[in-house]
Amino acid sequence: MTTRQGPAVEREERGRTPVLVIDEAHLMSYEQLETVRMLTNQGMDQTPRWPACWSASPP
């Protein structure tokens, strides 16, 4: 028997959408921001797997 886990299960079986919340985003380096962007933009022609909410203070 295979056990499914992750955001797809939350969305399909429970009707929930997991959200990635990033606080203090202004402290992240360009490389870190780019990595998060790439991870959250997989399957751009579909609903995002990981909708993200960014929180940062102005410079």
C-alpha positions in Angstrom: 0.0 0.0 0.0 1.3 3.4 -0.9 0.9 6.4 1.5 0.5 9.7 -0.2 1.6 12.8 1.6 2.2 16.5 0.9 0.3 19.5 -0.5 -1.5 17.4 -3.2 -3.1 15.3 -0.5 -4.2 18.3 1.5 -5.8 19.9 -1.6 -7.4 16.8 -3.0 -8.6 14.8 0.0 -9.1 17.5 2.6 -10.1 20.5 0.5 -7.3 22.6 2.0 -4.5 24.6 0.2 -1.2 24.7 2.1 0.4 28.1 2.1 4.1 28.9 2.5 4.5 31.9 4.8 7.9 33.6 4.8 8.5 36.2 7.5 11.5 38.6 7.5 11.8 38.1 3.7 13.8 41.3 3.5 16.7 39.5 5.2 16.9 36.8 2.5 19.7 36.9 -0.1 18.9 37.0 -3.8 19.8 33.4 -4.1 17.4 32.4 -1.3 14.6 34.4 -2.8 15.2 32.9 -6.2 15.2 29.4 -4.8 11.8 29.9 -3.1 10.5 31.4 -6.3 11.6 28.4 -8.3 10.1 26.0 -5.8 6.8 27.8 -5.8 6.5 28.3 -9.6 6.6 24.7 -10.6 3.8 23.9 -13.0 3.2 27.6 -13.9 0.3 26.6 -16.1 -1.5 25.1 -13.1 -2.6 26.2 -9.7 0.6 26.9 -7.7 1.6 23.9 -5.5 2.8 26.2 -2.8 1.1 29.6 -2.7 3.5 31.9 -0.8 2.9 34.9 1.5 5.9 37.2 1.9 6.3 39.5 4.8 9.1 42.1 4.9 9.9 45.5 6.4 10.6 48.4 4.0 14.3 49.2 3.5 
